[in-house]
Amino acid sequence: MGKNHTSNINLRVELDENRIPEKLQWTAEDGGVSEEEAKALLLSVWDSEKKETLRIDLWTKEMTVDEMKIFFHQTLLGMSDTFYRATQDEKMTATMKDFCEYFAEKLEIKK
């Protein structure tokens, strides 16, 4: 039997004196990413015992409101795609995509 593969994803958060993120970096060697800088990250982890989602949402001081709006829009679109891959629920996926379109329209995000 072959050996299992372990893949690591590492997040590095540098904080200022008030514990506000100043710099975010991430590494995912299997994905070819090494110490790439990011301005924001949203991490959700499912705790199956408690049946709840644990979250870490961080962004640097340099992240603008306009960038955050685009980041959320793209994240919501990505979650719609992931929801479909996980459930094959076409109707709810379409509803989620409709909301994403509404979200972008209301925030005046250009596609």
C-alpha positions as a printed Julia matrix, in Angstrom:
111×3 Matrix{Float64}:
   0.0    0.0     0.0
   1.34   3.46   -0.94
   2.23   6.13    1.53
  -0.35   8.87    2.11
   0.61  12.34    0.96
   0.5   15.3     3.33
  -0.06  18.76    1.94
   0.47  21.87    4.04
  -1.09  25.28    3.64
   0.6   27.9     5.81
  -0.67  31.35    6.74
   1.61  34.01    8.19
   0.07  37.08    9.84
   2.22  40.02   10.93
   0.45  42.28   13.42
   1.07  45.85   14.51
   1.27  46.95   18.16
  -2.56  46.97   18.31
  -2.74  43.44   16.9
  -4.11  44.68   13.56
  -2.86  42.69   10.56
  -0.16  44.59    8.66
   0.99  41.79    6.37
  -0.53  38.49    5.27
   1.41  35.78    3.46
   0.43  32.29    2.41
   2.23  29.23    1.17
   0.76  26.15   -0.52
   3.68  24.27   -2.0
   1.5   21.71   -3.78
  -0.23  24.61   -5.52
   3.04  26.32   -6.43
   2.49  29.19   -4.0
   5.37  30.33   -1.82
   5.09  33.25    0.6
   2.63  35.15   -1.59
   1.3   38.36   -0.12
  -2.42  38.9     0.33
  -4.48  41.78    1.65
  -7.3   39.61    2.99
  -8.27  36.06    3.85
 -11.48  34.34    4.83
 -11.04  30.9     6.36
 -13.95  28.66    7.36
 -13.51  25.33    9.14
 -16.36  22.9     9.83
 -16.5   21.42   13.35
 -18.6   18.29   12.8
 -18.94  17.53   16.51
 -20.48  20.91   17.33
 -22.11  21.26   13.88
 -20.78  24.77   13.5
 -18.44  26.78   11.34
 -15.33  28.31   12.87
 -13.99  31.34   11.03
 -10.94  33.51   10.73
 -11.51  36.68    8.69
  -8.51  38.99    8.39
  -7.56  41.94    6.23
  -4.7   44.41    6.26
  -4.94  48.15    6.73
  -4.12  48.56    3.03
  -7.24  46.69    1.9
  -9.55  49.33    0.47
 -13.34  49.25    0.78
 -13.62  48.94   -3.01
 -11.25  45.95   -2.98
 -13.27  44.4    -0.13
 -16.49  44.71   -2.14
 -14.89  42.93   -5.12
 -13.3   40.32   -2.82
 -16.69  39.52   -1.25
 -18.41  39.36   -4.63
 -15.82  36.95   -6.01
 -15.9   34.9    -2.79
 -19.7   34.61   -2.97
 -19.48  33.51   -6.62
 -16.85  30.93   -5.68
 -19.01  29.67   -2.82
 -21.88  29.24   -5.29
 -19.68  27.07   -7.49
 -18.45  25.06   -4.5
 -22.01  24.62   -3.25
 -22.99  23.16   -6.61
 -19.99  20.78   -6.73
 -20.83  19.61   -3.19
 -24.63  19.26   -3.57
 -25.51  19.21   -7.29
 -28.43  21.49   -6.29
 -28.96  23.47   -9.51
 -31.95  25.46   -8.27
 -30.26  26.83   -5.14
 -27.03  27.45   -7.04
 -28.98  29.56   -9.55
 -30.57  31.47   -6.65
 -27.14  32.09   -5.14
 -25.81  33.33   -8.49
 -28.82  35.64   -8.81
 -27.96  37.1    -5.4
 -24.33  37.58   -6.51
 -25.57  39.53   -9.53
 -27.82  41.64   -7.28
 -24.92  42.17   -4.84
 -22.63  43.41   -7.65
 -25.35  45.64   -9.06
 -26.13  47.26   -5.7
 -22.42  47.84   -4.97
 -21.87  49.06   -8.55
 -19.08  46.57   -9.13
 -18.06  46.45  -12.77
 -17.7   42.95  -14.25
